[in-house]
Amino acid sequence: MRRKIVHVGAGQLTYEIRQIVGVARQIEGFGRDIKWENIGDPVEKGVAIEPWMKEIITELTSDDLSYRYADSQGVPETRQFLADLANSRKGAGVNADDIIFFNGLGDAVAKIFGFLKREARIIGPSPAYSTHSSAEAAHSGYEHLTYTLDPNNNWLPDLEDLRNKVKYNDSIAGILLINPDNPTGIVYSRELLQEIVDIAARHDLFIIADETYCNVVFPGVEFTYINEVIGKVPAISMKSVSKEYPWPGARCGWIEVYNRDRDEEFDTYILSLINAKRLEVCSTTLPQLSIPPIMGDARYPEHIAKQSAELASRAAEAFSYMKDVDGVSVIMPQGALYFTVLFEEGVLNENQHLKIAEDDIREYIEKITSGMPLDKRFVYYLLGAEGICVVPLTGFCSELKGFRFTLLEIDAEKRSQIYRAIAARVKEFLGSD
Ligand SMILES: Cc1ncc(COP(=O)(O)O)c(C=O)c1O
C-alpha cells in the first residue's frame, strides 16, 4: 500500500469469548460434540421466549409503521417511557432527549470510545468485559487502563488502586464500572457506588455504568442504579433488551445520560454521539417499539423475578460442585449469567494436561497450546477432552488465571454433567504433572 492503512489500535481488537469458537469448530470437525458455555446468549441455549412477549412482537410485525426508520436517537414514545422509568427512582433525572438508542450495546461501546478524544482515557475493571477493554485500548492505541477487582474481597473494586491511578494519571477522563459485573457476577452496594462517584467528583471525571444486567439480579440482592447515587457527576448508563427479554439478536440497547447540562465538555461529547447516530440514520425500530408494551406489562416483573431465581439456583449448583476443588477459589455470583473460577497462585504449570483418547484431537490440542497462557491451556484441554467451551480469564484483560462459564444450560441433567465434568477435569489437570 502507498500509505499505511492499519489503525494504531487495530491490534487491540480481541474478543476471546468468540475467538475460542474457531478452535471449538475444529474440534467439532473431529467428531466431538461441543457444549457452548462461552457466550451469554440464553436463546442459543434454548430458553423459551415468553408467549405473551411473542404475541406483542408478532402484533408489531403486522403494523406497517414498524418497518420505517426511527428518529436518530430512537422512537420518541419509547424514550419517554424509559425516561419515566429512570425518573421513578429517586436520584438524577433524565428526559427523553437524554436517551439514545444504538444497535445493541456493542454499537454503543464502539461509538462511546470511538468519539472520545484519543488522549482521554477511561479506566475500567480488570477482569474486564472485552468489548469495553478492547474498544478503549483501540481508541487510545495503548493497553486498556484498569483498576483491580479483588478476588480476595469478593471481586469488589480495589478503591485504593482506583484512587491512586486516577490521582496520578491525568489522562483519565472517566471511570467505567459494570454492575452487575461480567464476568464475576458481583453486584455493587450503594456505599461502594457512592465511593466511586466521590472519586469521580473529586477529580472532575465522568462515569460510564454498564447496567446491562440490572434486571438479572439474584433474589435477596439489593441493586442500586447509578442514577440513584450519581448526584451532580456527569454519567452514562448503558442498558439493553439482550439479556432481559432476552432478545440479543434485536441489537437494541440504549444509553441514559445524566447531568449532561452540568459540564459543557461532556455535553458537547454527548452531542457528538448523537451526530454520529444521525449519520447512521437510526437504530433498529421494531425492538424499540416493543419496549413500552413489554416492559410496561404487569407480567414483566414476574418474568424478571423468575428468570433471576433460575439463574441463582444454577449458580448455587455450580458453586456446590466447585467450592471444594483444591487449587481453585470461587465466589458466589449475585447476578448476570456467568460463573467464574479462579486458579490459585502457582498451581498451574506448562506440563499439565488432560487425557484425550482420540489421537487427532490430542495432537491438535498439544500443537496449539504450546506457549499459551496457562489458564487458556486448561480451557483448550477441557475443550479437547470434554467438548466444553469456556473462556479463560486472561481473555478478560486480566493477569489472574481462571475461566468463566455460563449459567444458561436449561437441561438440568446436561447442566449437572457439565458442572461435574468441569470440576473433575480441574482436579485431573492440576494433578497431572
Ligand atoms: C457487560 C456487557 N455489556 C454489554 C454487552 C453487549 O450487549 P448487547 O447485546 O446489547 O450488544 C454485553 C454482552 O454480553 C455485556 O456482557
The ligand as an ORCA input file, in Angstrom:
! r2SCAN-3c Opt
* xyz 0 1
  C     -21.376     -6.223     30.322
  C     -21.904     -6.244     28.918
  N     -22.068     -5.084     28.269
  C     -22.533     -5.053     27.006
  C     -22.845     -6.215     26.328
  C     -23.316     -6.128     24.908
  O     -24.686     -6.329     24.830
  P     -25.532     -6.097     23.510
  O     -26.166     -7.400     23.178
  O     -26.551     -5.053     23.858
  O     -24.595     -5.625     22.446
  C     -22.692     -7.446     26.974
  C     -22.975     -8.704     26.264
  O     -22.706     -9.799     26.709
  C     -22.200     -7.462     28.303
  O     -21.999     -8.603     28.958
*
